[in-house]
Amino acid sequence: MTNDFLKVATIKGTEEFQQYLSTIGIDLPMDQLPLSSLESPIAMPIELFGKTAPNRFAIHPMEGWDGALDGKPTENTFRRWRRFGDGGAGLIWGGEAVAVRPDARANPNQLLMNAQNRSSFEALRLSLLDAYRETNGSGSTPVVGLQLTHSGRFSRPNLDGKMEPKILYRHPILDAKFTIPSGLPLLTDTEIATFVEDFVDASVRAQECGYDFVDIKHCHGYLGHEFLSAFTRPGPYGGSFYNRTRFMREIVSGIQRDAPRLGIGVRLSAFDLVPYEADILQALPGHPGPGLPVNYCDAMPYVYGFGINSDQPTEYDLAETVEFLQLLAELGVGAVNLSAGSPYYNPHIQRPALYPPSDGYAPPEDPLLGVAQQIYVVKYLKQLFPQITMVGSGYTYLQDFLPNVAQAVVREGWVDFVGLGRMALSHPQLPREILSGAPVSRKLVCRTFSDCTTAPRNGLISGCYPLDPHYKHSPEAQALTKMKKQLSAKATD
Ligand SMILES: Cc1cc2nc3c(=O)[nH]c(=O)nc-3n(C[C@H](O)[C@H](O)[C@H](O)COP(=O)(O)O)c2cc1C
């Protein structure tokens, strides 16, 4: 099933690409040729958090699963951040998810912001800026933030690799999918109050380290995101919209009190769908079947997600997303980075890919539909909230045509920054390349093999194994190949 969709790499030119898009019902603006850097809308500076971002590319937060056990960055982490700086993007949205407390980590190698690690985070930021200056000149430097997270139901902080979920409510589908014990107590309101302090303390440290802003992560199924869907939770953090946003409001007001110079951003899963699973009836030897929605009949009305139509949870509903953005604007949150869904239960809407990760499913639709869905949603929200700076996600699957679409959507005002995720792992210099008017280095374009997700799902560091020689020739690459063969043989059995 995996290869049924037309491969973007085989499409010759924007005209053919646009024709193909129209055959699958997509209409995206697209410049025929990227302009020279001076004229390109992508090269236009923009004010953000009291600084000037030199251009409209953003690097998304991208975890490497390669921090030290005490939560400090390692050589691999520094290398990734330097490459992000060297690439010339005007905004570094968060670097990667950084836990605010040890038991909030999504893996034992996730970075941790605490008093002991503070100076390492300062060094990380400075080395990214040095790398930027070395190749991009000494003009205005990128705006740099730190993404702060609590992993909530996806916490896996210890070396034994076991999930240690912290949940706000019982989820009829996710509890079963991730075998959450029925007796697991819900997080108490007192614990939540401590987490608010952890976020505020980490933000104070981020300000001391010189970060321009922090991102209070509300996406991808982690704790902040789970608050937004805590419809069934009793008490002050569940039920009404007001209660479900209390966590975010308390963190924002704590930061404004204790770190008043720090900018505040939020990465949000703007919409979601019911979890998906591989259709076993359509699996081929060694390949999972295409994704299809899990059976949700016993979970209706579907009050277990944010930005979902509760009567038809295979569709999104942006009513509360709009309410949330209105609230963020009122609170003085100046920027949002919009994403979708979760990599754990519906990766095709979050990071559209042709090849699934080892625990995923083959694409249920042309991945370009997933790209377009994110672009359209951001366009809609941007029109409603022109005052909020918006970063869009999911552009990597556009591959060779990313520059053409990026330039057009920024020109049309559909989005302020084009965010780069997986593409920034395979080809971090892409922003600089595009801004200099050079053609895209096709050999470095991410073709969405999903090894950057498969590796960490199986205990290995993340990076671009197919294209970055640092990973391609590493011992981990051999381990990854062996492990993929074993998984494929197991699936064939
Ligand atoms: C290996 C990997 C690590 C990621 N880590 C994070 C993270 O730490 N925080 C976050 O908000 N998103 C994370 N993401 C999601 C990306 O930021 C981005 O939203 C996603 O890859 C879609 O963008 P793209 O199409 O440009 O790749 C990660 C994605 C991948 C593939």
The ligand as an ORCA input file, in Angstrom:
! r2SCAN-3c Opt
* xyz 0 1
  C      11.954     13.101     15.037
  C      10.921     14.130     15.341
  C      10.958     14.814     16.552
  C       9.995     15.772     16.859
  N      10.060     16.425     18.041
  C       9.146     17.392     18.337
  C       9.230     18.128     19.549
  O      10.127     17.928     20.371
  N       8.274     19.068     19.770
  C       7.268     19.339     18.886
  O       6.424     20.199     19.128
  N       7.186     18.653     17.711
  C       8.103     17.712     17.421
  N       8.040     17.065     16.219
  C       7.033     17.473     15.201
  C       7.654     18.495     14.245
  O       7.995     19.665     14.946
  C       6.725     18.865     13.070
  O       5.514     19.372     13.549
  C       6.396     17.674     12.191
  O       7.553     16.941     11.865
  C       5.684     18.132     10.899
  O       6.483     19.064     10.193
  P       7.314     18.614      8.900
  O       6.330     18.151      7.897
  O       8.083     19.816      8.455
  O       8.216     17.504      9.333
  C       8.980     16.082     15.909
  C       8.957     15.397     14.692
  C       9.899     14.439     14.395
  C       9.854     13.748     13.068
*
